[in-house]
């Protein structure tokens, strides 16, 4: 009978960017809304600040992800180019390196040498990229994917506290935004854990705790230093 296994590592690239984007969208926008609201500002001023935070944050997330992941991709590309040159100039030494890697992983030397020979015959660069450099198609850097995922999920996350600020009356705005944002963060943690196959409670607790801390500190600063508009 065929045995089907479900692994989640192929999701790590977009999942990391998506969770980071949504989490930052909720936390940063809710914190800003609470901080401005704590000064006694009008609902209009709160919404303007929140929309500005959404736009600036989405662009910042996209640019930051693209630049950082592009740097990773550049490094991977340089390593692959260097490895291709070494394979062309000294294939015997590269075969010995691959053999040594497999010996360290538990194969005897003869078997390790045969495995290295067969893999290098099939695709030498791919074998060295995967087993010597730790680069694979599954985990390879994808800058555009990461940037788009971050921007989209930041926008989605930031829209939630903004929507609550728009719908709630001024008297209930602070507690309503804080409570709903914590709920959204807990739900995000559960979804991220489910998608990644990790423990649900740990993920939900982690994002909720740090979100609550960020919102509490920002609201405190607004109350301490703010002046009613």
C-alpha positions in Angstrom: 0.0 0.0 0.0 1.3 3.4 -0.9 2.4 5.5 2.0 1.6 9.2 1.6 3.6 11.7 3.7 2.7 15.3 4.2 5.6 17.7 4.7 5.3 21.4 5.1 8.9 22.7 4.3 7.8 23.7 0.8 5.6 26.3 2.5 8.3 28.0 4.5 9.2 30.8 2.1 5.7 32.2 1.5 4.4 31.2 5.0 7.2 33.1 6.8 6.6 36.2 4.7 2.8 36.0 5.0 2.7 35.5 8.7 5.2 38.3 9.3 3.3 40.6 7.0 -0.1 39.9 8.6 1.3 40.1 12.1 3.0 43.4 11.5 -0.1 44.8 9.8 -2.3 44.0 12.8 0.2 44.9 15.5 1.7 48.1 14.0 -1.7 49.6 12.9 -3.6 48.6 16.0 -0.7 50.0 18.2 -0.7 53.2 16.2 -4.5 53.5 16.4 -4.4 53.0 20.2 -1.5 55.3 20.7 -3.2 58.1 18.8 -6.6 57.4 20.4 -5.0 57.6 23.9 -4.0 61.2 23.2 -7.7 62.1 22.8 -7.5 62.7 19.1 -10.7 62.6 17.0 -11.8 59.5 15.1 -10.9 61.2 11.8 -7.4 61.8 12.9 -7.1 58.2 14.2 -8.3 56.9 10.8 -6.0 59.1 8.8 -3.0 57.9 10.9 -4.1 54.3 10.5 -4.4 54.6 6.7 -1.0 56.2 6.5 0.4 53.4 8.6 -1.2 50.8 6.3 0.2 52.4 3.1 3.7 53.1 4.5 3.9 49.7 6.2 2.8 47.7 3.1 5.4 49.4 1.0 8.1 49.0 3.7 7.3 45.3 4.1 7.5 44.7 0.3 10.7 46.7 -0.1 12.3 45.1 2.9 11.4 41.6 2.0 12.5 42.1 -1.6 15.9 43.6 -0.7 16.7 41.0 2.1 15.6 38.0 0.1 17.3 39.3 -3.0 20.5 39.5 -1.0 20.0 35.9 0.0 19.4 35.0 -3.7 22.6 36.8 -4.7 24.6 35.0 -2.2 23.2 31.6 -3.3 23.9 32.5 -6.9 27.5 33.4 -6.2 28.0 30.2 -4.3 26.5 28.2 -7.1 28.7 29.9 -9.7 31.8 29.3 -7.5 30.8 25.6 -7.2 30.3 25.3 -10.9 33.8 26.6 -11.5 35.3 24.2 -9.0 33.4 21.3 -10.6 34.8 22.2 -14.0 38.4 22.7 -12.7 38.8 19.9 -10.2 36.0 17.3 -10.4 38.0 14.7 -8.4 38.3 17.0 -5.5 34.6 17.8 -5.6 33.9 14.1 -5.7 36.0 13.6 -2.6 34.2 16.5 -0.8 30.8 14.9 -1.6 32.0 11.5 -0.5 33.3 12.9 2.8 29.9 14.5 3.4 28.1 11.2 3.0 30.6 9.4 5.2 29.8 12.0 8.0 26.1 11.2 7.5 26.7 7.5 8.2 27.6 5.8 4.9 30.7 3.7 4.7 33.4 5.1 2.4 32.8 2.8 -0.6 29.1 3.3 -0.6 29.5 7.0 -0.1 31.9 7.2 -3.1 29.4 5.3 -5.3 26.5 7.5 -4.2 28.6 10.6 -4.9 29.5 9.2 -8.4 26.0 8.5 -9.3 24.6 11.8 -8.1 27.4 13.8 -9.9 26.7 11.9 -13.1 23.0 12.8 -12.9 23.5 16.5 -11.9 26.8 17.4 -10.2 25.9 21.0 -9.4 22.5 20.1 -7.9 24.1 17.4 -5.7 26.7 19.9 -4.4 24.2 22.7 -4.0 21.9 20.5 -1.9 24.4 18.5 0.1 27.4 20.8 0.4 25.8 24.3 0.3 22.3 23.5 1.7 20.6 25.1 -1.3 17.5 23.4 -2.8 14.6 24.3 -5.0 12.2 24.0 -2.0 14.1 26.5 0.2 15.6 28.7 -2.5 15.1 32.5 -2.1 12.2 33.9 -4.1 12.3 37.7 -3.7 9.2 38.7 -5.7 7.1 36.0 -4.0 8.2 37.2 -0.6 7.6 40.9 -1.4 4.1 40.3 -2.8 3.1 38.0 0.1 4.4 40.5 2.7 2.7 43.5 1.1 -0.6 41.7 0.6 -0.8 40.2 4.0 0.3 43.4 5.8 -2.5 45.2 4.0 -5.0 42.5 5.0 -3.8 42.6 8.6 -3.7 46.4 8.9 -7.2 46.6 7.5 -8.7 44.7 10.4 -8.0 47.2 13.2 -8.8 50.1 10.8 -12.2 48.5 10.1 -12.9 48.2 13.8 -11.9 51.8 14.4 -14.2 52.9 11.6 -17.2 50.9 12.9 -16.8 51.4 16.7 -18.1 54.4 18.5 -15.4 56.7 20.0 -16.3 55.5 23.6 -15.6 51.9 22.8 -12.8 52.4 20.2 -9.7 51.7 22.4 -11.0 48.5 24.1 -12.7 47.3 20.9 -9.6 47.7 18.7 -7.4 46.1 21.3 -9.7 43.2 22.0 -10.5 42.5 18.3 -6.8 42.8 17.4 -5.8 40.2 20.0 -8.5 37.9 18.6 -7.2 38.4 15.1 -3.6 37.7 16.2 -4.6 34.5 18.0 -6.5 33.4 14.9 -3.5 34.2 12.7 -1.3 32.2 15.0 -3.6 29.2 14.7 -3.8 29.5 10.9 0.0 29.8 10.7 0.5 26.8 12.9 -2.0 24.7 11.0 -0.4 25.6 7.6 3.1 24.8 8.9 2.1 21.7 10.9 3.3 23.1 14.2 1.6 23.2 17.7 -1.5 25.4 17.6 -1.4 26.7 21.2 2.2 27.7 21.2 1.9 29.7 18.0 -1.3 31.5 19.0 0.1 32.4 22.5 3.3 33.7 21.0 1.8 36.2 18.6 -0.9 37.2 21.0 1.5 38.0 23.8 3.9 40.1 21.7 1.0 41.9 20.1 -0.6 42.7 23.5 2.8 44.0 24.7 3.3 46.2 21.7 -0.2 47.7 21.9 0.0 48.2 25.6 3.3 50.1 25.4 2.1 52.3 22.5 -1.1 53.2 24.2 0.8 54.0 27.4 3.1 56.3 25.5 0.1 58.0 23.9 -1.6 58.5 27.2 1.6 59.8 28.9 2.8 62.3 26.3 -0.3 63.0 24.3 -2.4 66.1 24.3 -6.1 66.0 23.4 -6.7 67.3 19.9 
